[in-house]
Amino acid sequence: MTSLGLLIGVGVVAGIVLLIVMTRLLYICQPNEVLIFSGARRVLATGRVVGYQIIKGGRRVRRPLIEAVDRMDLTNMPIELAVTGAYSKGGIPLNVHGIANVKVAGEQPMLDNAIERFLGVDRARIMAVAKETLEGNLRGVLATLTPEEVNADKIKFAQSLLTEAEEDLRHIGLELDTLKIQDVSDDVNYLDSIGRKQSAEVQKHAAIAEARNKADSAIQSAQNHQTTEVSRLDAQLGTLRADMARRVTDAQTKGVAMVAEAKGQVASKLARAQAELDVQKARVEQVRRQLQADVLEPARAQKAAAEATAKGEAARIVEQGRATAAAMQEIATTWRRVGDNARQVFLMQKVDGLMRIVMSSAGDLKVDRLTVLGGIGGNGGSGDMAGKLIAMSEQLKAATGLDIVQAVRERVSAGHPTPAPVRVGT
């Protein structure tokens, strides 16, 4: 337990020492400054080898015993400029007062120039160097401008000074943010005389302008009066013209009204005649349609019905004729096909109708039994006729299935239930 406690204590102490060391070695760069780690060789983009590394924003751990760390402030340094007795163009000494804002450049390679010249230098010393540089540039710019130019356009003067000083400040790693000229004066009252001259010029121009304004006002007043009179006369002339035009318009309107009235009367009569004509046309059309409905349409319907009836009757007759012709053609064909027996078959077909006629004429005859007496086979006698009838009856029965004797018997039985026997003899 003693060894374990000792190890824990040693670990805690080592951790505290390591934390203290890391706190002392870790450097964090603020946005308004740069950190310069000196002691490590580094090759710049231009190929020049330097012994430092720049950190702008962020953090880094310093390598102990190898690197040293310095901070360089990038905030603005206000510098008051005061130049007295600086000769301008033309030999007039001037006194100039202004204010400038200067800071250490934050981008390379100007930052490298500032590090080489101001690393570890007090901020007041940097401001002094910047002030001396700007005052020298100010004297140089004043030597190229006349007092009138300096006094008339201070913005142009400040811009010239800014252009002149910017290049010199770049060489020492500084940037000129703003430069304002506050006052320009002289000890010989040259600028005051210029001001008085300018004031006299201004007064002269003001008097001339006032006289011109009065003259212009008088001219304008006369022109306004002339314009007013012309406008009044134009208004009167316009009124007369309007009255004349109104009268002409009234006369024209009356004439147009009379013409329009006459045209309206004619148009009214024409419209009534046209309406009457339309009425008569309508009546004619009504009569025509009535005649068509009462006379023409029934006649056309009767004509169509008669034509249809005639066509139907003609079609029936034609079809009957065609059927009869077809039947006759068929009979003729059958007759030719059968040959000599066709006559007998034809006669047998006619016997049926003949027998019906015979039977119908014997409707009131009461026959109980039909007996044929006499010999068969004579030479044209009654026996021969009876034989022929019997033969014909048998042939009919065999050919058509019609039993004449039986039919006659049933016919007689249907008419007289109790017939009296009839004997037929020779």
Secondary structure, DSSP 4 states (H G I P E B T S, - for coil): -HHHHHHHHHHHHHHHHHHHHHHHHEEEE-TTEEEEEEEEEEE-TTS-EEEEEEE-SEEEEPPTTT-EEEEEE-S-EEEEEEEEEEE-TTS-EEEEEEEEEEEE--STTHHHHHHHHHTT--HHHHHHHHHHHHHHHHHHHHTTS-HHHHHH-HHHHHHHHHHHHHHHHHHTTEEEEEEEEEEEE-SS-HHHHHHHHHHHHHHHHHHHHHHHHHHHHHHHHHHHHHHHHHHHHHHHHHHHHHHHHHHHHHHHHHHHHHHHHHHHHHHHHHHHHHHHHHHHHHHHHHHHHHHIIIIIHHHHHHHHHHHHHHHHHHHHHHHHHHHHHHHHHHHHHHHHHHGGGHHHHHHHHHHHHHHHHHHHHTTT---S-----S-SS-SSSHHHHHHHHHHHHHHHHHHH---HHHHHHHHHHHH-SSPPP-----
